[in-house]
Every structure is written in structure tokens, then in C-alpha cells.
Amino acid sequence: MTSIITSDLHLNDSVRDAHRFDLFPWLAKQAQEYKADQILILGDITDAKDGHPATLVNRIVDAVISLRHQTKAAIIILRGNHDCIDPAVPFFGFLRHLAGIVWITDKMINGKILYIANRRSAEDWPRLDLDYAFVHQTFTGAVAENGQALTGFPRSVVGDVRKRVYSGDVHVPQDLGNITYVGAPYRIKFGDKFLPRVLLLDDKGKHHDLHFPTKLRALIECEMVKSFPRLIRGFAPGDQIKIRVSQTRAELVDWAATRKIILELAEKEKLEVCGISAVLGDETTGDGAIEHIEDLSPGAMFDDYADRERVAPVIRKAGKEIMEG
């Protein structure tokens, strides 16, 4: 059996994140090319847990149904921790009524393969004779986007899975013993530094990285205006950035002029500036016209040039291959 595996799509109705829906036709193309029997979404199909607007719900349903019709592959979706408030009443539970789509809010066993939704207690984990498990769970020892080690379920709960456990929930692609975190298909936050991916699991049980060609997203930390052009090297028109500019109290007097110069440089490269802030010590001074930097963890406050040299060529190559294909 050949599978295309993705996870943590975190879809929402923000115009800024609308490009995430381009993932679905791309998944269809990969499934057709590799003759996939199933496409797995390992949880967190949305960002908010509940109360989604009708426009978002309809767009997601249309995308999932189109993916099924284009590929004829079985679409299997696990309930993630972002897909409900109450696990017994998941928002997208109605997807299970659509032909060819399997929505798993609890668990499903197919031979020696387990598909299991997010659990709140390790005691609720089934102990079975398994070759594979597809899950949405954080296990102790995984590394988060900010480089910090996470605490979760003990790895012993899946220690008996003979071949591989494929998990969602942690956005950074990584291996942890017999567990492989698929990772998110694109960067979710502006402070993220990981190389996004989707996995192809071939009929011999070996997985391969696939890269969805999409916008790059990054946080730029700039100490002086003259260094800004170098810091945005490697970006392409349409890429999204947030900018933090280090300022002394004396420099803050000219912040309006500094801000204007930086925005003009970004506009010249046709970059989408999603936030710009002046930083003074531990203080952040927003300008009121553009939203402030927020929701960034302390360990993820920069996106360096070396990182873009590593990530950008992979994403650009993937985009070129898709366009030429």
C-alpha cells in the first residue's frame, strides 16, 4: 500500500493563510503520480477548535471531496487536539458520512495497522500487535519549533509497534525512536525554522520527503537598516515576513523614517510585510498601523540567512517541478 501522509494543516479563514488551501490540488497531483492508495491527514485540519465560519467549513469540505474525486484514494483524517473542544463531539465529525472519506474520532484497526485520534490520557492507549500506527500525539522527548524538549505520552505506549509510528501534533519533522513526526507541510508561525514536508510511504515501507511549493514565512530580526537587504536575500515575491528592528532610545526618535525605509525595501522585493516592530531591550514598540509581533516563543525570535539558504532552494525547486510537471 502506498500512502501520502500530511498533518497539522491549521486551516483558517484568514486571507493571509489562504495559500494553505493550495495544498489540496498539490496532494492530488502527488497521489496521482505515485498511485497512492490512501491519503492521510494526521490531525489538526483546522486551527481553531470549534465555531468555524460557514465559508471556511464549505471550503474545507469542497477541498476534501475534490481530493477524493481526483485521486480515488481513500482519505483518512484523524481528529487532532485542534479539531474539537469535546473529543466526543468533534466539529468535523460529519465528514464520516461522505463516501470515500474516513473520519476517525476514536480509533480504527485494519489488520496490523492502527489509526488513532488524539488522546488525553496514556492509560487510554490500546496495546495491540501492530506493524504500523498513525497517530496525533506528542511523546516525551520530541522537540518543538523553539528547540525545547516536549513532555507528552511515554514512548513505551508505542514501543511494541514493529515497523513505524507516524505522528502529527509536533510541527517539526523528526524521528524519535520508532516514531516519525511527519511535520507540518508549511511553516505555521513566523518564528518557525523547520523545513516543511509531506511524506510518501511506499509499498516497501520506506518513506520519502515531499515538499509543497508555497510561500515562505519568516521573522526577520534587523539591527540596522543597511543589513536589511542581505537579510531578505533568497526570498521571492509574495513571501511573508514579520520584521523586528533593534533600536536604541536615541534611534527611536527617527523610528518613523527607519520604518518607512525598511517597508520601501520590502515593497521593492514584493514581499508581504505582516508586521513591523521596533525593539528596545525587553520592550516592543508597535507603530499602530501594522500589527505587532505576537505569539512568538523566546527560542524562535530569529530566522537567519543560513536557514533561508537551506529552505528556500528546496521549496523553489519543488515549485519549479510542479510547474514543469
Secondary structure, DSSP 4 states (H G I P E B T S, - for coil): --EEEE----B-S-GGGGGGGGHHHHHHHHHHHTT-SEEEE-S--BSSSS---HHHHHHHHHHHHHHHHHH--EEEEE--TTS-SSTTS-GGGGGGGSTTEEEESSEEEETTEEEE---S-GGG------SEEEEE--BTT-B-TTSPBP--B-GGGGTT-SSEEEEES--S-EEETTEEE---SS--STT--S---EEEE-TTS-EEEE------EEEEEESSGGGHHHHTTT--TT-EEEEEEE--TTGGGGHHHHHHHHHHHHHHTT-EEEEEEEEETTEEEE-SSSPPP-S--GGG----HHHHHHHHHHHHHHHHHHHH-
